[in-house]
Amino acid sequence: MNIENKYPVMIFRNEYDGKVYYKMGLSKKGIDGKYINGTIPCRFNKALSVDDKTKIYLKNAWLDFYNVEVEKNGKKYKETRYQIFINECEEVEETINKSNSEIVREVVEDDPFKEFSKENEDDLNMELPF
């Protein structure tokens, strides 16, 4: 099951026993109009590492699960636990920087006033009549 989201999500990073654990912050609007916040465990591609409280855009992610053996009241059974596997993402700041550089590049390449300044060079040397 692939996950698509056009809004950024915040990632919370925790280190415990030499391992890194991640949770994704979620929020939704409740019936009363107030926001309800929660988290869901997530895991990243081995090539990715994200700092605590980083906002990211999900580019390629899906719902994943694993089974754990749990003991309750002397009985052992398997419990399924769900997580989001994030294969590809982009930090919000990185996205903003890319957008800004593309806009600057576009403006520099397509300067609409470039020809206008050349046409009016003679007018700059002209003396005013008063």
Secondary structure as GFF3:
##gff-version 3
##sequence-region A 1 130
A	DSSP	beta_strand	2	3	.	.	.	ID=ss1
A	DSSP	beta_strand	9	16	.	.	.	ID=ss2
A	DSSP	beta_strand	19	29	.	.	.	ID=ss3
A	DSSP	beta_strand	35	44	.	.	.	ID=ss4
A	DSSP	beta_strand	54	72	.	.	.	ID=ss5
A	DSSP	beta_strand	75	91	.	.	.	ID=ss6
A	DSSP	alpha_helix	92	109	.	.	.	ID=ss7
A	DSSP	alpha_helix	114	119	.	.	.	ID=ss8
A	DSSP	alpha_helix	121	125	.	.	.	ID=ss9
###
